[in-house]
Amino acid sequence: MVRTGTAVLPLHTGKTPRWLFTRMVKLSRGIAEVIIHEYGSKEFLRYVSDPFWFQAFCCVIGFDWHSSGTTTTACGALKEALDPEIHGLCVVGGKGRASRRVVEEINKALDVVPLSDNRVSQLVRASRLSAKVDSSCVQDGYTLYHHTLLFTDTGDWAVVQQGMKPPYARRYHWLSDRVQSFVEEPHTGICCEKRGKTLDLTSKTSEEARRISLDLVRDGPKRLRRYLRPGGQALLTDFGFGGSQMELRLPSRHQVLRIDLSERSWKTLEKAYELQPERYEDLVALRGMGAKSLRALALVSSLVYGAPLSWKDPAKYSFAHGGKDRHPYPVDRKTYDHTIQTLREAIEEARAGKREKLDALKRLSWYVEQV
């Protein structure tokens, strides 16, 4: 069963020690190689897109289960660990500036993983739209600062990205196989400690609001100006109420409810009207179409036309070797190195036709499930 949502973690600072990160890369490679050897690179994407599995993976390689750094460090370790030529799997993007080099890194990977122009275009669109949706359609107040795209030599992909709203960070998971629509419940899982009021335009509840928003844009900005004051907040009288010209002002904690469009936003809406987008997804993809514009369209759809909106926040961990911050206990380096060696030997022997160690790991997995 697919759970739609995200993962929320306390925002932690600091760096991973080099001695630990080096081991993380080796253990990540070992775990990935076993999965890829047994099930294929496409199945590994399915694992990564599951926030529960990803969180357990972070714990196993020695990170803290409740730290924001689990995302950035684990993705960084996978990026160093996986070789497209050997594993048929590419990892691009990352934290901060690296997140903006996705297109450049995709093109660089084409030297090893040949993809058609159409496949490349689909990957670029997936990268940009997944980031746009989580920053503008899921209005939870988190600002994206990490974006990692993983893709196979057949064009299948997964996205792991993270936003920041101190003192918390929130992680979002995507998988190409599960995305029937980028704008209707596209995420693959939820793992959440803290929830808040969120305007979720990707919810099925918001379907009518998305449709009306698109109609409003295609009808042109003139119609919208009847409901919204340019560059300011809407008045009660703008919505047909009688009485004096008194502005409706809300406390700061309700800023998400404000209908406030700048001249730049109006120009974006005019551009959208000229382009006449056919789908809400195309509207979201337009450059300049951000959270404020989409929120204004959604609120007008709800207030004027009665379209329902979702305000519900779309939100088992194991320790094998300890954690970076000595929680729940310091990293056991000897056990860590032994795990790396065991996986390395198992995969090397399996490649040579000897499956005893891999089969033993399978039996151990079955035994743990029974217990």
N, C-alpha and C positions, 0 to 999 in steps of 0.2 A: 504494500500500500504506500503510495507516495504522500509524504507530508510536505506541505508547502511552507517555506519560510527560510529561516536564517539561524545563525549561531551568534550568541552574544557573550562577550568575554570582558573581564576587567582590563583596562588599558595599562600595560606595564612598560616601563622604560628599561634601558640597559641593553647590553650586547651578549651574544652567546660566546663563551670562551672558544678559542680556536681549537683547543684539544677536543672539545665536545663536538663542535660543528664538523670537524674532519670525520669523526666517528658517525655522526648523523648522516653524512653523505654516503659513507660505506654501507651503513645498515639500510638506508633508504634504497640504495641500489640493489642490495640483496633481497629485500622484501619485494621490490618492484619486479626483479628478474624472475622470482619464483611465480608470481601472479601472471606475468606476461608469458612465461614458458608454459604454464598450466592452462591458462584461459585466453591468452591473447592480449594485445595492447588495448583493444577496445574495451575489454572487461576491466582493465586497470582504470580507465576513465570512469567507469561506473562506480568503482570503489572510491575514487577520489571525490566524486560528486556527492557521496553520502556523508553528511556532516558528522554522523555518529562514528563511522569508520575512520574518517579523517582525524577526528579528535583522538580516537584510540591510537591511530598511527603516530600522532604527535607525542602521545604519552610513551609509546614503545621506544621511540628514538631518543627519549630523554628530556622532553620538554614538559612544562607545567600545564596541567589540563585546563587551568582557568586563566591563562595568560594570553594577551593579544598577540604576543610574539610567536605563538604556536603556528599561526598562519604564515607569517612572513618568513620565518626560519625554515619551516617544513617545505614550503614551496621553493625556497632558495636551495635547500638541500637536494630536492628532486631535480631542479634545473641543472645543478652540477653533476648529479649522479647519472642522469639518463642521456645516452648517446643515440641520436636519431638513426645513425647508420647501423647500430647494433640492435636497438630496442624498437625501432619503427615508431618512436614516440618523441615529440618535440615539446619543450616547455619554454615559453616566452613570456616577457613582461616581468613584473615584480613590484617592488615597493618604490614609491616616489617617482623619480625621473624614469626609472626602468619601466614603469607601467605605461609610459608614453612612447616606448620604443617597440611596441608590439608589431606594428606593420613592418618596420625595418627588420626585425628579427624573423618574422615570417618569411620575408623575401630572401633573407640570408639562408634560411633553412631549406629553401627550394633547391639548393645545390646538392643536398643529400636526399631530401624527400620530395621527389617531383610530383607536383599537383597541377591540375588544369587551372586555367585562369578563372573559370567559374568557381572551382573549389576555393581558390585563394580569396575571391570576392566574398564568398559565403563566410569564410573564417574572419575576414576583416569586419564584415557586417555583424557577425555574432559578437565579436569583441566589443565593438562600439555600442551596439544596442543593449547588451547585457549591462554595461557600465551606465548607459543612459537611463535604463529602466530602474536600476537600483538607486540612482541618485535623484531621479525626477518623478518616477511613477510610484515608488514605494517611499513616501515622504515621512520617514521616521527620524529625520534630523541628523543622520550620520553622513559625514563627508568622506567619500572614497579616497583612499590613499595607497591602496594596494590592488593590483589587478594582474592575475596570472592566467594565461591561456595554455591549455595542454591540447595537442591534437596529434592524430595518427597519420600514417602515410596514406590512409584512405579518406581523410578529410573529416573524420569524426572528432568531436571536440568536447572539452569541459572547461568551465571557468570557475576559479576560486578567487573571490575578491573581498576586500574588507574596508569598512568605513569607520570613522572615528567621531565620537561625541563624548569627550571626557566626562566622567572617568571610565567610560566603557568603549569597547570596540565591537563591531558586529560583522559577522562573516556571511557571505552569500554564496550559494553553490548552484551551478548550472550544468546541464548535460544535454548534448545535442539530441539524443534519442528521445528525451522526455519533453522537449520544447515543441509543442504543437503550435504555440503562439508565444511571441515574446512579451505580449501585453496581457495575457490571461494565465495567472498562476503558473509561471514558468519554472519556479525553483524546485529543487529536488529534495529538500529536507529542512527540518527545524530543530534547533537546539538552543534554548533560550533561558537565561537567568533573570533578565530584567526586561519588562515590556512597558511601553508607553502608548499614548494616543498617536495613531498613525493613519494618515490618509492613504489607503492602499488602492490605487487605481488598477492594480493587476488582479484584484479579487473578482470572482464571478459576480459578486453582489454589485460591483461597479460597472457591469457590462452595459447597462442602458446609459449610464453617464458617459461612458466612452463613445457610444454611438452618437449621442446628442452633441457631445463636444466636437466630434468630427463634422456633424451637420452644421454647427455654429460657425466653424472655420470655413467650410465650403460656401456658406451663405454670405460670408464677407464680414469684415470688422465693423461696418456701419450698423449692422444689427446688434452687435455686442455693445456698441457705444450707448445704446439705449439703456443698458443695464449697468454699465460701469463708467465711473468718472475717470477720464484719462489721467494717469499718474497719481491717483488718489484713491481713497477708500470709498466704497459704495454708500449711498445715502438710503435711508428708509424710503424716502419719496421716490427714489429711482426704481423701486420695486412696486410702485403703485399705492404705497401707503399715504394717507393724508397727514396733515399736521405741518409743523414748522420744519425748516431745513436744518435738522439736527443730525450730525454725523453719529454713526454707530461705532463706538470705540470699545475695544475689548482689552482685558488684562493681558500682560505680556505672555502669560502661560497659554493663552489662546491665540497666539499669533498665527498658528496654522490656519485659522479660519478667515484671515484677512483676504479681501479681494483687492489687490493692489498691483496695477500694471503700469510700468514705466513706458515712456515713448519708445524705447528700444523694443519692449515686448510687443507694442502695437505694430511696429515695423515688421517684427517676426510673424505676427498674425496676418499682416497684409501679404507678406511673401508666401505664407502657407495658402492663403486664398488664391493667389495667382497660380500656384502649383497644383491646386485641387487634389490633395492626397486621397487615395482610394480607401486606405485602411488606417486605423488608429496607429498601428505600428509605424506606418510611413510618416504620420504626423509627429510621433515621438522622435523619429530619426532625424528630423529636420534640424540643421544647425541653428542654434539660438532658441530652440523650443525647450525651455527649462521648466523647473518645478513651479515657478510662479504662474507662468502662462497656463500650464496644464491644470494647476489647482484652480485658477480663476474660471476656466472653462467647465471644470467639474462642478464647482460650487454654483455657477449659474445654471447648469443642467439640473442640479438638485433643487435649488431654490425656486426657479421659475417653472421648470417642467416636472418636478417631483421625482426625478430619477434617484434611486437609492445609491448611497455611497457606503463603502466599507471603512469603518474607523477602527477595525480590529487589527492589532499588531500581528503581522504574520511571523511569529517566532516558532555513557556507561563507560565509564572511562576505566582504563586499566593502566597499571604501572608495572613495567617490566624491568627497568634499570635505574629507577630514581628520576629526579627532576633537576633542571638547571639551577633553580633557586633553592636546592636542598629540600624540596617538598615533593612527596611526603618523606623522602630521605635522600641523601647525597647519591649522585650517580656512581654505580658500582662498575668501575672501568673493566675489571677482570671479566665479569659476567657479560658486559657489553661486547667486549672483543671476542669472547667465545661465541656469542650469538652471531656476530658478523661472519666468523670463520665457519660456523656450522651451515649457514645459508650459502656461503660461497662454495663450500665443498658439495653441498646438495645439488646446486644448480649446475656445477661443472660436471659432476658425475651423471646427472640426468641428461645433459647434452651428449654424453658419451654412451648413453643407453642404459646406464645403471640408475635405477629409480628407488633403490632401497631407502635412502635417507628422505627423499621427498615423500615416499609412501608412509614412512614413519611419522613425518610431520602431519600428514593427513589423518593418520590413525589417532595421533595425539589430539588433533582438533576435534575429532568425533568423540573422543573420551571426555574432553572438557565439556562439550555440549551436553553429554549424558549426565555428568556430575552436576 
